Amino acid sequence: MAAPKTTRSYTATMNRPRQLSATDLLLGRVENALRTLSPGATRAERQPPALPTAPTAAQAAAQSESGNLSGNQSKHIAGLMRINHTGEVCAQALYQGQATTAKLPRVRIAMEQAAREEEDHLAWCEDRLQELHSAPSKLNPVFYAMSFSLGAVAGLAGDRWSLGFVSETERQVVRHLEEHLSQLPASDHRSQAILKQMRDDELKHAVSAEQSGGAPLPTPIRHAMALMSKVMTWTTYRV
């Protein structure tokens, strides 16, 4: 016997994804911002990467005190990891801003998924900073707000430009990570493993954005992005 029409209608309604209201979306963005900017609030889903010859986590945490790293080396590595941590803060904000104004649902979902994957990087960098007896940049709230605004504007410009913005951002991040890898001491296996995994993930995001239809950005915009990145790098290394 066929189910009553009202039952079928009720079942279909229950199986339909819940549509989020503007208030739901706003609260979600605020929650993400607070979690990103609060030390210890973000937890990685993946285990921290390790090279085949890397020491254990306990050994890595003691590197700066055991003599394997000098005081200057430890300070420099902390500065580099602080830059990368702020870069991940900016990535969270960019993706959240783009997801807020994305026109196509598939693009919004892709942005939110990428932001979740970047949370691993954020947690890894924060853990490494703690191991080096250092802390994230005090300027992170400022860079989060700026990056969220840029992401929202990119989303308003259209999904092709938004995806192109993601691709260019990730490729610039890859270049920064390669530069930082070249500056790490050979004995710092822990930081090497983290940055290499981050580089691979960021390159994957760049390629994915291009394959999804991202448009190449005009040269002036790419140069402006690089200039902003230099400002962020200079300040967060020190503050």
N, C-alpha and C positions, 0 to 999 in steps of 0.2 A: 504493500500500500504506500502510495506516495506521501511524503511528508507534507503537512499543511504549508501553504504559501508563506504564512507568517513565520513559521519555523525556519524555512529556507532563507527568508529575508534576514532573520535575526542572526543565523549562522554566518551569512555572507558579511553582515556588518561586523561581527566579532572577529572575522578573519582579515578584515581590511586594516591596513596599517593606520595607526592613529595619526591624524594631522596635527602637527604642532602649531600652537597659536604664536602670535608675535611675542607674547609674554614668556612662553616656554622657551622660545629661541633666545630671547634676551637673557633669561636666567641661566641658560646653558652657556652662553658666551661669558657671562660674569663668573660662573663657576670655573670655567676653563682658565680665565685670567687669574683668578685667585690661586688655583692649583698650580699654575705655571710659575707664579711669582713667589709662592710660599716654599721656602726650603724644606725638603723632606716630604712634600705632599705628592710628588710624582713618583710612581713606582714603575720600573721597567718590567715588561712582560718577558723579554728575553734575558738570559744570563749575560753578564758583561763578557765581551769577547776576550779571548786570550790567544796569543801566539803559541805555536808548538813548544817554543823554548821559554815561554814566559814563566815567571815565578808565581807562587800562589798569591791569593789576594792579601793574605797576612804579610807575606814577604814584601809585596808591592807597597802596602801601607807603611811599612817601616823603612822603605828605601831612603827617604830623606834624612833619616836618623842613623842609618847603618853605615854611612860613609860611601855608599854606591853613588849617591848624588851629593854634590857640594851644595852649600847654601845658595849660591848664585844660580846653579842649575835648577834647584827646586823652585826658586822664586820665578825663574823664567818659564818653567813648565807650567806653574800655577797661572802665570799671566796668559799663556797660550790657551790653557783649558778654560780660563775665565772668558776669553774671547769666544771660544767655541760654545760655551754654555749660553752666553748672551745670543749667539747666532741661533741657537735652538729656541730660545725664548722668542726671538724675532720670527722664526719659522712658524711657531705655534700661532702667533698673532696674525701673520700673513694669511695662513690657511683659514683661520677662523674668520678673518675679515672677508676673504674671498668667498667662503661658504655662505656668509650672511647675505651677500648680494648676487651670488651666482644665479643665472637665469634658468639653466637646465638642471633638473634634479640629479642627473647622473654626475654632473660636474660638482655639485654641492657635496654629494656622497663621497666622491673621489677626494675632495679637499679634506673632508672630515676624517677619512681613512688615513690619508697621508699625515695629518696632524697626530693621529694616534700612534703611527709608526715612529714619528719624530720624538715621541715621549720617551722612548728608550734612550735616545741620544741625550736628552735632557737629564735623565736620571744618571746615566753613566758619567757625564761630565761633572755633575754635582758630587757624585761619590768620589771621583778622582780628586776634586778640589778638597774634599774633607781629608782624604788620605795625605794630601800635601799640606795640611793645616792651613788651608786658605778658604776663601768664601766667594760666592757669586758677586757680580758687579752690583754696586748700589744704584746704578743707572738703569737697571733692567725695567722698572716700571715706565720710564720715559721711552725707552726703545720699544717696549710692547705697544704702547699707545700709538707711536709713530707707525709701526709696522702694521698694526690693525687697520689704521686709516688708509695706508697705501694698498693693503689687500682689498679693502672695501671699494676703493676707487677703481682698482684693476677689475674687480668683479662687475662694477657698473659699466665699464668700457665694453664688456662683452666677453663671452666665454673663451673665444679664440685668443683674445689678448690676455685674459686672465691665465690661461694655460701657458701662453708664451712667457708671461711674467714668472710663473713657477719654474719653467725650464731654464730661463736665464739666471734666476736667483740660485737655483741648485748648481748650475755649472760654475757660477762664481764661488759658491761655497766649496765645491770640489777643488778649485784652484787654491783656495785658502788652506784647505786641509793638506794638500800636497806640500804647500810651502811650510806648514807647521811640522809635518812629518820630517822634512829635511833639517829642521832645527832641533829635533829631539836627540838627546844623548843615546848612544847605542845601547846603554844599560837600562833605559826606561822602556822595558817591554810592555808594561801595563798601558801607558799612554799610546804607544805605537799601535797596539791591538785595537784600542777604542777608536782611534782616528782612522785606521784603515777600514774598519767596519762601517763607520759613519760615511767615509768617502764612497764606498761601494753602494750604500743605501741611497745617498744623495744623487749619485749618477743614475741609479735606477729610476728615481723620481723624475729626473730631468728627461730621460728617454721616454718614460711613460707619458709625460705631459706633451711632448712633441708628437708622439704617435696618436694621441687623443685629439690632435688638431690644433695644437698651440701655434700661434703665429710668431715669426721672428720679430723681435722688438726693434724699433728704429735706433740707430746708433746713439743719438743724444740721450735717449732714455737709458740705454745700457751704460753709458758713461756716468750719468747721474747716479745710477744704482751703485756703480763702483766707487764713486766719491763718497756716498753715504756709508758704504761698507768700510772705507778707510777711516772715516770719522769714528765709527763704532769701534773699530779695531784699536785705534790709538787711545781712546778714552777708557775702554773696558780693561785693557791690559794694565792700566794704572789705578783704576777706581773700582 
